[in-house]
Amino acid sequence: MIQILELIYQTVKKMNKSEEFWDKASKNYDKTEERFEYIHSKSRENTKKYLKDSNIVLDYGCGTGTISCEFANQVKEIHAIDISSKMIEIAKEKAVVSKVENVSFVQADIFGHGYKKESFDVILAFNMLHTVTSPRDVMQRINELLKPEGIFISVTPCLRQKMSFLVNLQIQLVRVLCKLGLIPIPIRRITSSEVDELLEAVEFQTVESEGIYKGASSYFIVAKKLRKT
């Protein structure tokens, strides 16, 4: 019992540190992502053809809400979650400015009990799979939350693949800061093949995939939850 309580304590402690980190990053988050706008915009354009006006969507790791606000008029509703309260505040402000009414922005983790199994037609996870503690557990949870034959769409920075000298230098600095504990989140040097293997392991079938490069490599992928027989 003591061991279980200690495990819960350490998990909450790590989550609090991650939340604090992203809260601090929220102020300049959109600005820092501008240099990768080609990757972001291409990923969003690729995604639109898979969205339907009847879809109930989960935007996991929604950040400052850019994706949710852009897709809002193409779907029935979007549930957008992020562990950072500051990110959610910015996202809500964007929704007001854009007059978006079918998106609910909530500070939450995907493992929370707020959503039932098989609740969503589409789940989005943009630029965040390389920052989670256990990608396998996250993907298993995503599988649970998707309806049969539901669609998972993501784009993931591939930090062991091609990148510019400047980006590589910055990644090396980030790795040092992670080792020193100054950045309290895992920054995984994931590859596109590892993303494929991860999805296959939790019973997804790839529908479309594309490597996108602009200073750094990112992997866009669309996968369907396999219907159990």
C-alpha positions as CSV (number, residue, x, y, z in Angstrom):
1,M,0.0,0.0,0.0
2,I,2.8,2.4,0.9
3,Q,4.5,1.6,-2.5
4,I,1.3,2.4,-4.4
5,L,0.9,5.7,-2.5
6,E,4.5,6.6,-3.3
7,L,3.9,5.8,-7.0
8,I,0.8,8.0,-7.1
9,Y,2.7,10.8,-5.3
10,Q,5.6,10.7,-7.8
11,T,3.3,10.7,-10.8
12,V,1.4,13.7,-9.6
13,K,4.7,15.5,-8.8
14,K,5.9,14.9,-12.3
15,M,2.6,16.1,-13.8
16,N,2.8,19.3,-11.7
17,K,6.3,20.0,-12.9
18,S,5.2,19.4,-16.5
19,E,2.2,21.7,-16.1
20,E,4.5,24.4,-14.7
21,F,6.9,24.1,-17.6
22,W,4.1,24.4,-20.2
23,D,2.5,27.3,-18.3
24,K,5.8,29.2,-18.6
25,A,6.2,28.2,-22.2
26,S,2.6,29.3,-23.2
27,K,3.4,33.1,-23.3
28,N,5.8,32.7,-26.3
29,Y,4.6,29.4,-27.6
30,D,3.0,30.6,-30.8
31,K,6.0,32.8,-31.5
32,T,8.5,30.0,-31.2
33,E,6.4,27.7,-33.5
34,E,6.3,30.3,-36.3
35,R,9.5,29.0,-38.0
36,F,7.8,25.6,-38.4
37,E,4.6,27.0,-39.8
38,Y,5.1,25.2,-43.2
39,I,5.0,21.9,-41.3
40,H,2.0,22.9,-39.2
41,S,0.0,24.3,-42.1
42,K,0.7,21.3,-44.4
43,S,-0.3,19.0,-41.6
44,R,-3.6,20.9,-41.0
45,E,-4.4,20.8,-44.7
46,N,-3.7,17.1,-44.9
47,T,-6.1,16.6,-41.9
48,K,-9.1,18.5,-43.3
49,K,-10.0,15.8,-45.9
50,Y,-10.6,13.3,-43.0
51,L,-13.0,15.5,-41.1
52,K,-16.8,15.3,-41.4
53,D,-19.5,17.6,-40.1
54,S,-20.8,14.8,-37.9
55,N,-17.5,14.1,-36.2
56,I,-16.9,14.4,-32.4
57,V,-13.2,15.2,-32.1
58,L,-10.7,15.1,-29.3
59,D,-7.7,17.5,-29.7
60,Y,-5.2,16.0,-27.3
61,G,-2.4,18.4,-26.2
62,C,-4.3,21.3,-27.9
63,G,-1.7,23.9,-26.7
64,T,-2.9,27.4,-27.5
65,G,-5.9,26.1,-29.5
66,T,-4.8,27.0,-33.1
67,I,-5.8,23.6,-34.5
68,S,-9.1,23.3,-32.8
69,C,-10.2,26.8,-33.8
70,E,-9.2,26.1,-37.4
71,F,-11.1,22.8,-37.6
72,A,-14.2,23.9,-35.6
73,N,-16.4,24.8,-38.6
74,Q,-15.7,21.4,-40.2
75,V,-16.9,19.1,-37.4
76,K,-19.8,18.8,-35.0
77,E,-17.8,19.5,-31.8
78,I,-14.3,19.4,-30.5
79,H,-13.1,18.6,-27.0
80,A,-9.7,20.2,-26.6
81,I,-7.5,19.3,-23.6
82,D,-4.1,20.3,-22.4
83,I,-2.3,19.9,-19.0
84,S,-1.4,23.6,-19.0
85,S,-4.0,26.0,-17.6
86,K,-2.2,28.9,-19.2
87,M,-2.3,27.3,-22.7
88,I,-6.1,26.7,-22.1
89,E,-6.6,30.4,-21.2
90,I,-5.0,31.5,-24.5
91,A,-7.0,28.9,-26.4
92,K,-10.2,30.2,-25.0
93,E,-9.3,33.8,-25.9
94,K,-8.6,32.6,-29.5
95,A,-12.0,30.9,-29.6
96,V,-13.8,34.1,-28.5
97,V,-11.9,36.2,-31.1
98,S,-12.7,33.7,-33.8
99,K,-16.3,33.3,-32.6
100,V,-15.9,29.6,-32.2
101,E,-18.7,28.0,-30.2
102,N,-18.4,24.3,-30.7
103,V,-15.0,23.8,-29.0
104,S,-14.7,23.2,-25.3
105,F,-11.2,23.9,-23.9
106,V,-10.4,22.1,-20.7
107,Q,-7.3,21.6,-18.6
108,A,-7.1,17.8,-18.4
109,D,-5.0,14.8,-19.1
110,I,-6.0,12.1,-21.5
111,F,-6.0,9.5,-18.6
112,G,-8.6,11.4,-16.7
113,H,-12.1,9.9,-16.1
114,G,-14.0,12.6,-17.9
115,Y,-14.4,10.6,-21.1
116,K,-16.0,7.2,-21.7
117,K,-14.6,4.6,-24.0
118,E,-15.4,4.9,-27.7
119,S,-16.5,8.5,-27.4
120,F,-14.7,10.0,-30.4
121,D,-14.8,9.7,-34.2
122,V,-11.4,11.4,-34.5
123,I,-8.5,12.0,-32.1
124,L,-5.8,14.5,-32.9
125,A,-2.3,14.6,-31.4
126,F,-0.2,17.2,-33.0
127,N,3.5,17.7,-32.0
128,M,3.3,16.0,-28.6
129,L,3.9,12.3,-28.8
130,H,7.6,12.8,-28.4
131,T,7.0,14.6,-25.1
132,V,4.9,12.0,-23.2
133,T,6.2,9.7,-20.6
134,S,4.9,6.5,-22.1
135,P,3.8,6.7,-25.7
136,R,2.6,3.1,-25.7
137,D,0.2,3.8,-22.8
138,V,-1.0,7.0,-24.5
139,M,-1.7,5.2,-27.7
140,Q,-3.6,2.5,-25.9
141,R,-5.7,5.1,-24.2
142,I,-6.4,6.8,-27.6
143,N,-7.4,3.4,-29.0
144,E,-9.9,3.0,-26.1
145,L,-11.4,6.4,-26.6
146,L,-12.0,6.0,-30.3
147,K,-15.1,4.5,-31.8
148,P,-14.7,1.4,-33.9
149,E,-12.9,2.4,-37.1
150,G,-12.3,5.8,-35.6
151,I,-9.4,7.9,-37.0
152,F,-6.2,8.9,-35.2
153,I,-4.3,11.8,-36.8
154,S,-0.9,13.1,-35.7
155,V,2.3,14.9,-36.7
156,T,5.4,14.1,-34.7
157,P,8.8,15.8,-34.8
158,C,11.4,13.1,-35.7
159,L,14.5,14.2,-33.8
160,R,16.7,11.4,-35.0
161,Q,16.1,12.3,-38.6
162,K,17.1,15.1,-41.0
163,M,17.3,18.6,-39.5
164,S,19.1,21.8,-40.1
165,F,22.4,22.6,-38.2
166,L,20.6,25.3,-36.1
167,V,17.8,23.0,-35.1
168,N,20.2,20.2,-34.3
169,L,22.2,22.6,-32.1
170,Q,19.0,23.6,-30.3
171,I,18.0,19.9,-29.8
172,Q,21.4,19.1,-28.3
173,L,20.9,22.0,-25.9
174,V,17.4,20.8,-24.9
175,R,18.8,17.3,-24.2
176,V,21.4,18.7,-21.9
177,L,18.7,20.7,-20.1
178,C,16.6,17.6,-19.8
179,K,19.4,15.7,-18.2
180,L,20.0,18.5,-15.8
181,G,16.3,18.4,-14.8
182,L,15.8,22.0,-16.0
183,I,13.2,20.8,-18.6
184,P,10.9,18.4,-16.7
185,I,9.5,16.5,-19.7
186,P,10.9,13.7,-21.8
187,I,12.0,14.8,-25.3
188,R,12.2,11.6,-27.3
189,R,14.4,11.3,-30.3
190,I,11.7,9.3,-32.1
191,T,11.7,8.2,-35.8
192,S,8.9,7.7,-38.2
193,S,9.4,3.9,-38.2
194,E,9.0,3.9,-34.4
195,V,5.7,5.8,-34.8
196,D,4.6,3.1,-37.3
197,E,5.6,0.3,-34.9
198,L,3.8,2.0,-32.0
199,L,0.5,2.3,-33.9
200,E,0.7,-1.3,-35.1
201,A,1.4,-2.5,-31.6
202,V,-1.9,-1.0,-30.4
203,E,-4.0,-2.2,-33.3
204,F,-4.1,0.7,-35.7
205,Q,-3.9,0.5,-39.5
206,T,-2.1,3.2,-41.4
207,V,-4.3,5.1,-43.9
208,E,-1.9,7.8,-45.0
209,S,1.6,8.9,-44.0
210,E,4.0,11.6,-45.1
211,G,7.3,12.9,-44.1
212,I,7.4,16.7,-44.0
213,Y,10.6,18.7,-43.8
214,K,11.3,22.4,-43.3
215,G,14.4,22.8,-41.1
216,A,13.4,19.7,-39.2
217,S,11.7,16.4,-40.0
218,S,8.1,15.7,-38.9
219,Y,5.9,12.7,-39.6
220,F,2.3,13.1,-40.5
221,I,0.2,10.0,-40.2
222,V,-3.5,9.0,-40.3
223,A,-4.4,5.6,-38.8
224,K,-7.7,3.8,-38.3
225,K,-8.6,1.8,-35.2
226,L,-9.1,-1.8,-36.3
227,R,-12.5,-3.3,-35.6
228,K,-12.2,-6.3,-33.3
229,T,-13.6,-9.5,-34.7
